[in-house]
Amino acid sequence: MSEGTEFLVKQCPCFREFEGEQICINDDCLRKMVTIDVDTELIRSERVSEEFLGTISNDDDLCFCLAYLGEDGLYHCMSQQQNIKIRGQEVSKEEMKQALKILAPDNARFSSVLCGECLYNIIAALKEEGHASCPI
């Protein structure tokens, strides 16, 4: 995976589909969601990106299934603009980078859809070890 591709992750680690329902498990809270598929190439364009990142969803149940890296070095929900939390802890750039290295080959495209549940499990394992630099 090339440098910088971890800025936007298509398939939020907190998104789940269960028995036909779409659910968000951010910060260990279950919420039913309505999803909208958003083209990551559109968000990458400089003109759209700033406006899009600056908006907060008017609908609390709306999910874009995207996680983005904020200026604070933490990952945020694209639609809700909240920090993504796994096991009560925010997800850092280093944790996401390690999870992406495990899931995505070096030649993965920016818009590749990843397994959200897999991302969640890898990040949770990193957190259980106490730091993001632990080997798996």
N, CA, C and O atoms as CSV, one atom per row, in Angstrom:
chain,resi,resn,atom,element,x,y,z
A,1,MET,N,N,0.848,-1.165,0.000
A,1,MET,CA,C,0.000,0.000,0.000
A,1,MET,C,C,0.894,1.228,0.000
A,1,MET,O,O,1.841,1.306,0.783
A,2,SER,N,N,0.606,2.176,-0.860
A,2,SER,CA,C,1.459,3.354,-0.972
A,2,SER,C,C,1.218,4.328,0.175
A,2,SER,O,O,0.157,4.322,0.799
A,3,GLU,N,N,2.214,5.159,0.442
A,3,GLU,CA,C,2.152,6.127,1.536
A,3,GLU,C,C,0.977,7.074,1.330
A,3,GLU,O,O,0.766,7.561,0.219
A,4,GLY,N,N,0.233,7.335,2.352
A,4,GLY,CA,C,-0.867,8.285,2.287
A,4,GLY,C,C,-2.214,7.671,1.966
A,4,GLY,O,O,-3.236,8.340,2.114
A,5,THR,N,N,-2.251,6.411,1.530
A,5,THR,CA,C,-3.531,5.818,1.155
A,5,THR,C,C,-4.394,5.504,2.364
A,5,THR,O,O,-5.572,5.180,2.210
A,6,GLU,N,N,-3.833,5.594,3.565
A,6,GLU,CA,C,-4.633,5.314,4.752
A,6,GLU,C,C,-5.460,6.518,5.191
A,6,GLU,O,O,-6.160,6.435,6.200
A,7,PHE,N,N,-5.401,7.643,4.461
A,7,PHE,CA,C,-6.177,8.828,4.821
A,7,PHE,C,C,-7.674,8.522,4.892
A,7,PHE,O,O,-8.347,8.936,5.836
A,8,LEU,N,N,-8.193,7.804,3.907
A,8,LEU,CA,C,-9.612,7.479,3.841
A,8,LEU,C,C,-9.762,5.977,3.661
A,8,LEU,O,O,-9.204,5.398,2.729
A,9,VAL,N,N,-10.508,5.357,4.546
A,9,VAL,CA,C,-10.677,3.907,4.509
A,9,VAL,C,C,-12.122,3.597,4.155
A,9,VAL,O,O,-13.052,3.973,4.869
A,10,LYS,N,N,-12.288,2.895,3.024
A,10,LYS,CA,C,-13.639,2.513,2.609
A,10,LYS,C,C,-13.978,1.190,3.277
A,10,LYS,O,O,-13.407,0.147,2.958
A,11,GLN,N,N,-14.853,1.251,4.143
A,11,GLN,CA,C,-15.453,0.251,5.019
A,11,GLN,C,C,-14.980,0.546,6.433
A,11,GLN,O,O,-13.919,0.104,6.873
A,12,CYS,N,N,-15.782,1.284,7.095
A,12,CYS,CA,C,-15.503,1.655,8.479
A,12,CYS,C,C,-15.424,0.387,9.326
A,12,CYS,O,O,-16.246,-0.515,9.162
A,13,PRO,N,N,-14.449,0.306,10.224
A,13,PRO,CA,C,-14.344,-0.888,11.064
A,13,PRO,C,C,-15.537,-1.078,12.003
A,13,PRO,O,O,-15.711,-2.158,12.567
A,14,CYS,N,N,-16.350,-0.052,12.174
A,14,CYS,CA,C,-17.493,-0.139,13.096
A,14,CYS,C,C,-18.813,-0.441,12.392
A,14,CYS,O,O,-19.858,-0.479,13.043
A,15,PHE,N,N,-18.788,-0.653,11.084
A,15,PHE,CA,C,-20.006,-0.953,10.334
A,15,PHE,C,C,-20.222,-2.459,10.263
A,15,PHE,O,O,-19.289,-3.219,10.004
A,16,ARG,N,N,-21.471,-2.883,10.496
A,16,ARG,CA,C,-21.842,-4.302,10.411
A,16,ARG,C,C,-23.189,-4.450,9.712
A,16,ARG,O,O,-24.051,-3.573,9.783
A,17,GLU,N,N,-23.344,-5.584,9.035
A,17,GLU,CA,C,-24.653,-5.993,8.536
A,17,GLU,C,C,-25.006,-7.258,9.298
A,17,GLU,O,O,-24.235,-8.217,9.325
A,18,PHE,N,N,-26.191,-7.250,9.922
A,18,PHE,CA,C,-26.610,-8.377,10.739
A,18,PHE,C,C,-28.092,-8.626,10.521
A,18,PHE,O,O,-28.929,-7.775,10.821
A,19,GLU,N,N,-28.406,-9.807,9.993
A,19,GLU,CA,C,-29.788,-10.210,9.727
A,19,GLU,C,C,-30.552,-9.131,8.969
A,19,GLU,O,O,-31.676,-8.784,9.329
A,20,GLY,N,N,-29.930,-8.607,7.916
A,20,GLY,CA,C,-30.570,-7.610,7.070
A,20,GLY,C,C,-30.542,-6.189,7.603
A,20,GLY,O,O,-30.973,-5.262,6.917
A,21,GLU,N,N,-30.049,-6.008,8.800
A,21,GLU,CA,C,-29.955,-4.669,9.412
A,21,GLU,C,C,-28.540,-4.131,9.230
A,21,GLU,O,O,-27.570,-4.888,9.239
A,22,GLN,N,N,-28.438,-2.825,9.066
A,22,GLN,CA,C,-27.136,-2.166,8.999
A,22,GLN,C,C,-26.909,-1.476,10.336
A,22,GLN,O,O,-27.732,-0.678,10.786
A,23,ILE,N,N,-25.781,-1.796,10.965
A,23,ILE,CA,C,-25.546,-1.376,12.348
A,23,ILE,C,C,-24.174,-0.719,12.486
A,23,ILE,O,O,-23.207,-1.120,11.838
A,24,CYS,N,N,-24.113,0.293,13.339
A,24,CYS,CA,C,-22.858,0.920,13.728
A,24,CYS,C,C,-22.553,0.488,15.160
A,24,CYS,O,O,-23.420,0.542,16.032
A,25,ILE,N,N,-21.302,0.055,15.396
A,25,ILE,CA,C,-20.906,-0.353,16.751
A,25,ILE,C,C,-19.813,0.561,17.308
A,25,ILE,O,O,-19.044,0.157,18.180
A,26,ASN,N,N,-19.751,1.793,16.800
A,26,ASN,CA,C,-18.741,2.733,17.284
A,26,ASN,C,C,-18.898,2.950,18.785
A,26,ASN,O,O,-20.009,3.126,19.286
A,27,ASP,N,N,-17.784,2.935,19.486
A,27,ASP,CA,C,-17.725,3.148,20.937
A,27,ASP,C,C,-18.599,2.146,21.694
A,27,ASP,O,O,-19.163,2.464,22.741
A,28,ASP,N,N,-18.701,0.927,21.146
A,28,ASP,CA,C,-19.449,-0.169,21.768
A,28,ASP,C,C,-20.937,0.117,21.959
A,28,ASP,O,O,-21.574,-0.468,22.834
A,29,CYS,N,N,-21.490,1.013,21.144
A,29,CYS,CA,C,-22.929,1.302,21.162
A,29,CYS,C,C,-23.535,0.803,19.855
A,29,CYS,O,O,-22.991,1.063,18.782
A,30,LEU,N,N,-24.648,0.094,19.938
A,30,LEU,CA,C,-25.337,-0.399,18.744
A,30,LEU,C,C,-26.344,0.629,18.261
A,30,LEU,O,O,-27.200,1.084,19.021
A,31,ARG,N,N,-26.234,0.996,16.972
A,31,ARG,CA,C,-27.184,1.931,16.368
A,31,ARG,C,C,-27.544,1.446,14.979
A,31,ARG,O,O,-26.665,1.093,14.192
A,32,LYS,N,N,-28.836,1.425,14.671
A,32,LYS,CA,C,-29.268,1.087,13.319
A,32,LYS,C,C,-28.929,2.256,12.405
A,32,LYS,O,O,-29.084,3.419,12.777
A,33,MET,N,N,-28.464,1.929,11.199
A,33,MET,CA,C,-28.032,2.951,10.260
A,33,MET,C,C,-28.666,2.738,8.893
A,33,MET,O,O,-29.106,1.639,8.554
A,34,VAL,N,N,-28.702,3.812,8.119
A,34,VAL,CA,C,-29.054,3.768,6.708
A,34,VAL,C,C,-27.772,4.128,5.971
A,34,VAL,O,O,-27.173,5.168,6.244
A,35,THR,N,N,-27.342,3.280,5.039
A,35,THR,CA,C,-26.065,3.523,4.374
A,35,THR,C,C,-26.246,4.174,3.009
A,35,THR,O,O,-27.237,3.956,2.312
A,36,ILE,N,N,-25.262,4.972,2.660
A,36,ILE,CA,C,-25.179,5.590,1.339
A,36,ILE,C,C,-23.782,5.303,0.821
A,36,ILE,O,O,-22.794,5.595,1.495
A,37,ASP,N,N,-23.694,4.729,-0.380
A,37,ASP,CA,C,-22.393,4.436,-0.970
A,37,ASP,C,C,-21.819,5.720,-1.558
A,37,ASP,O,O,-22.440,6.349,-2.415
A,38,VAL,N,N,-20.640,6.105,-1.099
A,38,VAL,CA,C,-19.983,7.328,-1.544
A,38,VAL,C,C,-18.716,6.948,-2.298
A,38,VAL,O,O,-17.919,6.141,-1.818
A,39,ASP,N,N,-18.533,7.530,-3.474
A,39,ASP,CA,C,-17.351,7.266,-4.291
A,39,ASP,C,C,-16.139,7.947,-3.667
A,39,ASP,O,O,-16.106,9.172,-3.550
A,40,THR,N,N,-15.154,7.170,-3.273
A,40,THR,CA,C,-13.965,7.735,-2.625
A,40,THR,C,C,-13.161,8.617,-3.568
A,40,THR,O,O,-12.466,9.525,-3.112
A,41,GLU,N,N,-13.237,8.373,-4.866
A,41,GLU,CA,C,-12.520,9.223,-5.827
A,41,GLU,C,C,-13.086,10.640,-5.802
A,41,GLU,O,O,-12.339,11.605,-5.963
A,42,LEU,N,N,-14.379,10.773,-5.604
A,42,LEU,CA,C,-15.008,12.089,-5.513
A,42,LEU,C,C,-14.503,12.826,-4.278
A,42,LEU,O,O,-14.219,14.022,-4.339
A,43,ILE,N,N,-14.392,12.126,-3.177
A,43,ILE,CA,C,-13.932,12.746,-1.933
A,43,ILE,C,C,-12.467,13.149,-2.043
A,43,ILE,O,O,-12.048,14.138,-1.442
A,44,ARG,N,N,-11.697,12.397,-2.798
A,44,ARG,CA,C,-10.275,12.715,-2.954
A,44,ARG,C,C,-10.055,14.020,-3.696
A,44,ARG,O,O,-9.013,14.652,-3.518
A,45,SER,N,N,-11.002,14.446,-4.524
A,45,SER,CA,C,-10.805,15.689,-5.265
A,45,SER,C,C,-10.742,16.842,-4.272
A,45,SER,O,O,-11.559,16.933,-3.356
A,46,GLU,N,N,-9.775,17.710,-4.461
A,46,GLU,CA,C,-9.497,18.777,-3.499
A,46,GLU,C,C,-10.709,19.682,-3.292
A,46,GLU,O,O,-10.981,20.113,-2.171
A,47,ARG,N,N,-11.423,19.967,-4.352
A,47,ARG,CA,C,-12.554,20.888,-4.284
A,47,ARG,C,C,-13.679,20.338,-3.407
A,47,ARG,O,O,-14.256,21.065,-2.600
A,48,VAL,N,N,-13.978,19.081,-3.568
A,48,VAL,CA,C,-15.080,18.470,-2.832
A,48,VAL,C,C,-14.661,18.080,-1.418
A,48,VAL,O,O,-15.457,18.182,-0.485
A,49,SER,N,N,-13.435,17.642,-1.257
A,49,SER,CA,C,-12.974,17.068,-0.004
A,49,SER,C,C,-13.176,17.979,1.199
A,49,SER,O,O,-13.732,17.547,2.209
A,50,GLU,N,N,-12.736,19.231,1.112
A,50,GLU,CA,C,-12.847,20.138,2.260
A,50,GLU,C,C,-14.297,20.359,2.660
A,50,GLU,O,O,-14.633,20.330,3.844
A,51,GLU,N,N,-15.156,20.580,1.671
A,51,GLU,CA,C,-16.576,20.789,1.962
A,51,GLU,C,C,-17.188,19.536,2.573
A,51,GLU,O,O,-17.947,19.610,3.539
A,52,PHE,N,N,-16.852,18.386,2.001
A,52,PHE,CA,C,-17.445,17.134,2.453
A,52,PHE,C,C,-17.016,16.808,3.871
A,52,PHE,O,O,-17.838,16.408,4.696
A,53,LEU,N,N,-15.733,16.975,4.160
A,53,LEU,CA,C,-15.236,16.676,5.500
A,53,LEU,C,C,-15.787,17.635,6.538
A,53,LEU,O,O,-15.871,17.289,7.717
A,54,GLY,N,N,-16.161,18.832,6.118
A,54,GLY,CA,C,-16.660,19.836,7.051
A,54,GLY,C,C,-18.136,19.713,7.360
A,54,GLY,O,O,-18.643,20.432,8.221
A,55,THR,N,N,-18.833,18.832,6.690
A,55,THR,CA,C,-20.267,18.705,6.921
A,55,THR,C,C,-20.553,17.639,7.959
A,55,THR,O,O,-19.828,16.650,8.076
A,56,ILE,N,N,-21.604,17.852,8.698
A,56,ILE,CA,C,-22.086,16.851,9.642
A,56,ILE,C,C,-23.429,16.377,9.119
A,56,ILE,O,O,-24.247,17.184,8.678
A,57,SER,N,N,-23.652,15.111,9.165
A,57,SER,CA,C,-24.897,14.543,8.673
A,57,SER,C,C,-26.090,15.144,9.407
A,57,SER,O,O,-26.085,15.265,10.632
A,58,ASN,N,N,-27.116,15.520,8.638
A,58,ASN,CA,C,-28.358,16.003,9.243
A,58,ASN,C,C,-29.168,14.851,9.812
A,58,ASN,O,O,-30.069,15.049,10.628
A,59,ASP,N,N,-28.840,13.668,9.377
A,59,ASP,CA,C,-29.571,12.477,9.803
A,59,ASP,C,C,-28.639,11.630,10.667
A,59,ASP,O,O,-27.645,11.096,10.173
A,60,ASP,N,N,-28.955,11.508,11.937
A,60,ASP,CA,C,-28.101,10.758,12.858
A,60,ASP,C,C,-27.959,9.291,12.486
A,60,ASP,O,O,-27.050,8.615,12.968
A,61,ASP,N,N,-28.844,8.794,11.637
A,61,ASP,CA,C,-28.811,7.386,11.259
A,61,ASP,C,C,-28.152,7.153,9.904
A,61,ASP,O,O,-28.214,6.043,9.376
A,62,LEU,N,N,-27.528,8.170,9.335
A,62,LEU,CA,C,-26.907,8.070,8.023
A,62,LEU,C,C,-25.455,7.623,8.151
A,62,LEU,O,O,-24.713,8.133,8.991
A,63,CYS,N,N,-25.053,6.666,7.312
A,63,CYS,CA,C,-23.687,6.133,7.362
A,63,CYS,C,C,-23.113,6.064,5.952
A,63,CYS,O,O,-23.747,5.530,5.042
A,64,PHE,N,N,-21.904,6.609,5.774
A,64,PHE,CA,C,-21.202,6.526,4.493
A,64,PHE,C,C,-20.240,5.339,4.453
A,64,PHE,O,O,-19.633,5.076,3.415
A,65,CYS,N,N,-20.093,4.625,5.558
A,65,CYS,CA,C,-19.172,3.479,5.670
A,65,CYS,C,C,-17.728,3.883,5.388
A,65,CYS,O,O,-16.957,3.100,4.834
A,66,LEU,N,N,-17.368,5.096,5.767
A,66,LEU,CA,C,-16.018,5.607,5.542
A,66,LEU,C,C,-15.416,6.112,6.841
A,66,LEU,O,O,-16.103,6.703,7.674
A,67,ALA,N,N,-14.134,5.873,6.999
A,67,ALA,CA,C,-13.378,6.404,8.131
A,67,ALA,C,C,-12.261,7.267,7.557
A,67,ALA,O,O,-11.603,6.869,6.596
A,68,TYR,N,N,-12.042,8.449,8.140
A,68,TYR,CA,C,-10.973,9.312,7.638
A,68,TYR,C,C,-10.041,9.729,8.766
A,68,TYR,O,O,-10.424,9.786,9.935
A,69,LEU,N,N,-8.814,10.016,8.377
A,69,LEU,CA,C,-7.785,10.441,9.314
A,69,LEU,C,C,-7.890,11.944,9.519
A,69,LEU,O,O,-7.738,12.720,8.576
A,70,GLY,N,N,-8.152,12.351,10.762
A,70,GLY,CA,C,-8.254,13.769,11.081
A,70,GLY,C,C,-6.892,14.385,11.331
A,70,GLY,O,O,-5.890,13.682,11.460
A,71,GLU,N,N,-6.870,15.703,11.397
A,71,GLU,CA,C,-5.622,16.422,11.664
A,71,GLU,C,C,-5.048,16.069,13.032
A,71,GLU,O,O,-3.861,16.274,13.286
A,72,ASP,N,N,-5.895,15.538,13.910
A,72,ASP,CA,C,-5.451,15.154,15.255
A,72,ASP,C,C,-4.756,13.793,15.289
A,72,ASP,O,O,-4.337,13.337,16.353
A,73,GLY,N,N,-4.630,13.135,14.110
A,73,GLY,CA,C,-3.960,11.838,14.050
A,73,GLY,C,C,-4.850,10.674,14.439
A,73,GLY,O,O,-4.369,9.555,14.616
A,74,LEU,N,N,-6.156,10.930,14.573
A,74,LEU,CA,C,-7.126,9.896,14.937
A,74,LEU,C,C,-8.119,9.701,13.795
A,74,LEU,O,O,-8.316,10.588,12.964
A,75,TYR,N,N,-8.738,8.524,13.771
A,75,TYR,CA,C,-9.741,8.246,12.744
A,75,TYR,C,C,-11.123,8.670,13.212
A,75,TYR,O,O,-11.481,8.533,14.382
A,76,HIS,N,N,-11.900,9.197,12.243
A,76,HIS,CA,C,-13.231,9.727,12.504
A,76,HIS,C,C,-14.235,9.088,11.548
A,76,HIS,O,O,-13.884,8.668,10.446
A,77,CYS,N,N,-15.478,9.024,11.986
A,77,CYS,CA,C,-16.585,8.584,11.145
A,77,CYS,C,C,-16.879,9.706,10.152
A,77,CYS,O,O,-17.074,10.853,10.554
A,78,MET,N,N,-16.910,9.384,8.866
A,78,MET,CA,C,-17.136,10.400,7.840
A,78,MET,C,C,-18.516,11.038,7.964
A,78,MET,O,O,-18.649,12.247,7.771
A,79,SER,N,N,-19.533,10.264,8.276
A,79,SER,CA,C,-20.887,10.820,8.309
A,79,SER,C,C,-21.239,11.462,9.641
A,79,SER,O,O,-21.944,12.471,9.664
A,80,GLN,N,N,-20.772,10.914,10.738
A,80,GLN,CA,C,-21.137,11.428,12.064
A,80,GLN,C,C,-20.112,12.404,12.636
A,80,GLN,O,O,-20.398,13.109,13.604
A,81,GLN,N,N,-18.919,12.448,12.041
A,81,GLN,CA,C,-17.835,13.330,12.488
A,81,GLN,C,C,-17.429,13.060,13.941
A,81,GLN,O,O,-17.003,13.973,14.647
A,82,GLN,N,N,-17.559,11.822,14.377
A,82,GLN,CA,C,-17.145,11.431,15.727
A,82,GLN,C,C,-15.872,10.599,15.632
A,82,GLN,O,O,-15.615,9.960,14.612
A,83,ASN,N,N,-15.081,10.609,16.693
A,83,ASN,CA,C,-13.914,9.733,16.733
A,83,ASN,C,C,-14.382,8.289,16.681
A,83,ASN,O,O,-15.378,7.924,17.307
A,84,ILE,N,N,-13.659,7.475,15.934
A,84,ILE,CA,C,-13.955,6.049,15.915
A,84,ILE,C,C,-13.275,5.430,17.126
A,84,ILE,O,O,-12.076,5.604,17.343
A,85,LYS,N,N,-14.069,4.700,17.916
A,85,LYS,CA,C,-13.542,4.074,19.125
A,85,LYS,C,C,-13.786,2.570,19.080
A,85,LYS,O,O,-14.889,2.102,18.794
A,86,ILE,N,N,-12.727,1.836,19.368
A,86,ILE,CA,C,-12.796,0.382,19.459
A,86,ILE,C,C,-12.330,0.003,20.854
A,86,ILE,O,O,-11.243,0.384,21.289
A,87,ARG,N,N,-13.173,-0.757,21.547
A,87,ARG,CA,C,-12.900,-1.130,22.939
A,87,ARG,C,C,-12.682,0.105,23.813
A,87,ARG,O,O,-11.851,0.103,24.721
A,88,GLY,N,N,-13.449,1.160,23.519
A,88,GLY,CA,C,-13.400,2.377,24.322
A,88,GLY,C,C,-12.217,3.288,24.050
A,88,GLY,O,O,-12.041,4.299,24.731
A,89,GLN,N,N,-11.400,2.940,23.057
A,89,GLN,CA,C,-10.212,3.742,22.746
A,89,GLN,C,C,-10.255,4.225,21.299
A,89,GLN,O,O,-10.687,3.506,20.398
A,90,GLU,N,N,-9.794,5.465,21.100
A,90,GLU,CA,C,-9.757,6.025,19.756
A,90,GLU,C,C,-8.759,5.266,18.891
A,90,GLU,O,O,-7.783,4.705,19.390
A,91,VAL,N,N,-9.019,5.259,17.590
A,91,VAL,CA,C,-8.164,4.557,16.639
A,91,VAL,C,C,-7.142,5.539,16.070
A,91,VAL,O,O,-7.504,6.553,15.474
A,92,SER,N,N,-5.866,5.224,16.262
A,92,SER,CA,C,-4.784,6.101,15.803
A,92,SER,C,C,-4.372,5.776,14.366
A,92,SER,O,O,-4.712,4.726,13.820
A,93,LYS,N,N,-3.632,6.705,13.781
A,93,LYS,CA,C,-3.100,6.502,12.434
A,93,LYS,C,C,-2.221,5.252,12.394
A,93,LYS,O,O,-2.307,4.463,11.453
A,94,GLU,N,N,-1.388,5.074,13.398
A,94,GLU,CA,C,-0.468,3.933,13.422
A,94,GLU,C,C,-1.229,2.604,13.503
A,94,GLU,O,O,-0.852,1.636,12.842
A,95,GLU,N,N,-2.284,2.552,14.302
A,95,GLU,CA,C,-3.084,1.322,14.406
A,95,GLU,C,C,-3.751,0.994,13.078
A,95,GLU,O,O,-3.731,-0.156,12.638
A,96,MET,N,N,-4.346,2.007,12.433
A,96,MET,CA,C,-5.007,1.774,11.145
A,96,MET,C,C,-3.975,1.375,10.095
A,96,MET,O,O,-4.228,0.490,9.278
A,97,LYS,N,N,-2.827,2.018,10.116
A,97,LYS,CA,C,-1.773,1.704,9.151
A,97,LYS,C,C,-1.349,0.242,9.281
A,97,LYS,O,O,-1.183,-0.447,8.274
A,98,GLN,N,N,-1.173,-0.232,10.509
A,98,GLN,CA,C,-0.793,-1.635,10.716
A,98,GLN,C,C,-1.900,-2.583,10.272
A,98,GLN,O,O,-1.627,-3.618,9.664
A,99,ALA,N,N,-3.147,-2.235,10.574
A,99,ALA,CA,C,-4.273,-3.080,10.161
A,99,ALA,C,C,-4.364,-3.144,8.638
A,99,ALA,O,O,-4.623,-4.207,8.074
A,100,LEU,N,N,-4.153,-2.013,7.974
A,100,LEU,CA,C,-4.212,-1.982,6.509
A,100,LEU,C,C,-3.070,-2.777,5.882
A,100,LEU,O,O,-3.254,-3.407,4.841
A,101,LYS,N,N,-1.905,-2.752,6.500
A,101,LYS,CA,C,-0.774,-3.546,5.993
A,101,LYS,C,C,-1.112,-5.030,6.012
A,101,LYS,O,O,-0.719,-5.776,5.115
A,102,ILE,N,N,-1.834,-5.450,7.026
A,102,ILE,CA,C,-2.212,-6.858,7.141
A,102,ILE,C,C,-3.289,-7.221,6.119
A,102,ILE,O,O,-3.238,-8.295,5.520
A,103,LEU,N,N,-4.260,-6.334,5.917
A,103,LEU,CA,C,-5.401,-6.636,5.047
A,103,LEU,C,C,-5.188,-6.343,3.576
A,103,LEU,O,O,-5.710,-7.059,2.722
A,104,ALA,N,N,-4.425,-5.297,3.264
A,104,ALA,CA,C,-4.322,-4.849,1.874
A,104,ALA,C,C,-2.914,-5.086,1.331
A,104,ALA,O,O,-1.928,-4.714,1.969
A,105,PRO,N,N,-2.823,-5.695,0.174
A,105,PRO,CA,C,-1.500,-5.880,-0.435
A,105,PRO,C,C,-0.907,-4.537,-0.867
A,105,PRO,O,O,-1.606,-3.526,-0.930
A,106,ASP,N,N,0.381,-4.547,-1.158
A,106,ASP,CA,C,1.067,-3.312,-1.547
A,106,ASP,C,C,0.440,-2.632,-2.755
A,106,ASP,O,O,0.519,-1.410,-2.881
A,107,ASN,N,N,-0.174,-3.391,-3.633
A,107,ASN,CA,C,-0.736,-2.804,-4.844
A,107,ASN,C,C,-2.226,-2.482,-4.717
A,107,ASN,O,O,-2.889,-2.274,-5.733
A,108,ALA,N,N,-2.768,-2.436,-3.501
A,108,ALA,CA,C,-4.195,-2.141,-3.309
A,108,ALA,C,C,-4.492,-0.713,-3.749
A,108,ALA,O,O,-3.720,0.204,-3.470
A,109,ARG,N,N,-5.602,-0.533,-4.429
A,109,ARG,CA,C,-6.014,0.798,-4.868
A,109,ARG,C,C,-6.670,1.531,-3.720
A,109,ARG,O,O,-7.189,0.916,-2.790
A,110,PHE,N,N,-6.643,2.850,-3.791
A,110,PHE,CA,C,-7.222,3.718,-2.767
A,110,PHE,C,C,-8.669,3.362,-2.490
A,110,PHE,O,O,-9.085,3.330,-1.333
A,111,SER,N,N,-9.441,3.094,-3.531
A,111,SER,CA,C,-10.871,2.874,-3.345
A,111,SER,C,C,-11.226,1.414,-3.078
A,111,SER,O,O,-12.403,1.055,-3.075
A,112,SER,N,N,-10.229,0.580,-2.856
A,112,SER,CA,C,-10.517,-0.820,-2.559
A,112,SER,C,C,-11.387,-0.924,-1.308
A,112,SER,O,O,-11.116,-0.274,-0.299
A,113,VAL,N,N,-12.421,-1.739,-1.382
A,113,VAL,CA,C,-13.281,-1.955,-0.232
A,113,VAL,C,C,-12.647,-3.040,0.626
A,113,VAL,O,O,-12.295,-4.112,0.133
A,114,LEU,N,N,-12.508,-2.754,1.892
A,114,LEU,CA,C,-11.890,-3.690,2.822
A,114,LEU,C,C,-12.954,-4.354,3.682
A,114,LEU,O,O,-14.117,-3.953,3.667
A,115,CYS,N,N,-12.556,-5.348,4.416
A,115,CYS,CA,C,-13.442,-6.026,5.359
A,115,CYS,C,C,-13.462,-5.221,6.660
A,115,CYS,O,O,-12.473,-5.203,7.392
A,116,GLY,N,N,-14.570,-4.564,6.945
A,116,GLY,CA,C,-14.684,-3.740,8.145
A,116,GLY,C,C,-14.541,-4.536,9.426
A,116,GLY,O,O,-13.895,-4.089,10.373
A,117,GLU,N,N,-15.141,-5.713,9.458
A,117,GLU,CA,C,-15.046,-6.547,10.657
A,117,GLU,C,C,-13.608,-7.015,10.876
A,117,GLU,O,O,-13.150,-7.125,12.013
A,118,CYS,N,N,-12.905,-7.290,9.780
A,118,CYS,CA,C,-11.494,-7.683,9.886
A,118,CYS,C,C,-10.664,-6.531,10.440
A,118,CYS,O,O,-9.824,-6.735,11.316
A,119,LEU,N,N,-10.894,-5.321,9.932
A,119,LEU,CA,C,-10.191,-4.141,10.453
A,119,LEU,C,C,-10.432,-3.994,11.944
A,119,LEU,O,O,-9.500,-3.773,12.717
A,120,TYR,N,N,-11.693,-4.119,12.341
A,120,TYR,CA,C,-12.056,-3.990,13.753
A,120,TYR,C,C,-11.282,-5.001,14.602
A,120,TYR,O,O,-10.702,-4.645,15.628
A,121,ASN,N,N,-11.278,-6.252,14.170
A,121,ASN,CA,C,-10.625,-7.312,14.946
A,121,ASN,C,C,-9.116,-7.110,15.051
A,121,ASN,O,O,-8.531,-7.356,16.106
A,122,ILE,N,N,-8.488,-6.668,13.978
A,122,ILE,CA,C,-7.042,-6.430,14.015
A,122,ILE,C,C,-6.725,-5.268,14.946
A,122,ILE,O,O,-5.812,-5.357,15.766
A,123,ILE,N,N,-7.476,-4.183,14.822
A,123,ILE,CA,C,-7.238,-3.016,15.686
A,123,ILE,C,C,-7.499,-3.381,17.145
A,123,ILE,O,O,-6.753,-2.963,18.030
A,124,ALA,N,N,-8.553,-4.157,17.401
A,124,ALA,CA,C,-8.842,-4.595,18.779
A,124,ALA,C,C,-7.684,-5.424,19.329
A,124,ALA,O,O,-7.315,-5.277,20.494
A,125,ALA,N,N,-7.109,-6.292,18.497
A,125,ALA,CA,C,-5.964,-7.101,18.936
A,125,ALA,C,C,-4.761,-6.216,19.246
A,125,ALA,O,O,-4.048,-6.453,20.221
A,126,LEU,N,N,-4.534,-5.202,18.424
A,126,LEU,CA,C,-3.440,-4.264,18.689
A,126,LEU,C,C,-3.658,-3.551,20.018
A,126,LEU,O,O,-2.718,-3.360,20.789
A,127,LYS,N,N,-4.888,-3.164,20.279
A,127,LYS,CA,C,-5.203,-2.462,21.525
A,127,LYS,C,C,-5.034,-3.380,22.739
A,127,LYS,O,O,-4.586,-2.934,23.795
A,128,GLU,N,N,-5.386,-4.642,22.594
A,128,GLU,CA,C,-5.225,-5.597,23.697
A,128,GLU,C,C,-3.761,-5.758,24.088
A,128,GLU,O,O,-3.442,-6.000,25.252
A,129,GLU,N,N,-2.886,-5.622,23.115
A,129,GLU,CA,C,-1.454,-5.732,23.392
A,129,GLU,C,C,-0.912,-4.463,24.030
A,129,GLU,O,O,0.212,-4.451,24.532
A,130,GLY,N,N,-1.706,-3.392,24.015
A,130,GLY,CA,C,-1.311,-2.174,24.714
A,130,GLY,C,C,-0.618,-1.119,23.892
A,130,GLY,O,O,-0.452,0.009,24.357
A,131,HIS,N,N,-0.211,-1.448,22.692
A,131,HIS,CA,C,0.399,-0.434,21.837
A,131,HIS,C,C,0.319,-0.870,20.384
A,131,HIS,O,O,0.201,-2.056,20.077
A,132,ALA,N,N,0.388,0.129,19.486
A,132,ALA,CA,C,0.187,-0.129,18.066
A,132,ALA,C,C,1.384,-0.779,17.384
A,132,ALA,O,O,1.253,-1.235,16.248
A,133,SER,N,N,2.526,-0.839,18.022
A,133,SER,CA,C,3.700,-1.390,17.349
A,133,SER,C,C,3.924,-2.872,17.640
A,133,SER,O,O,4.966,-3.425,17.288
A,134,CYS,N,N,2.956,-3.508,18.277
A,134,CYS,CA,C,3.147,-4.921,18.611
A,134,CYS,C,C,3.033,-5.790,17.366
A,134,CYS,O,O,2.233,-5.486,16.480
A,135,PRO,N,N,3.802,-6.850,17.279
A,135,PRO,CA,C,3.671,-7.770,16.150
A,135,PRO,C,C,2.471,-8.682,16.361
A,135,PRO,O,O,2.139,-9.039,17.492
A,136,ILE,N,N,1.830,-9.053,15.267
A,136,ILE,CA,C,0.704,-9.993,15.353
A,136,ILE,C,C,1.161,-11.333,14.819
A,136,ILE,O,O,0.381,-12.285,14.792
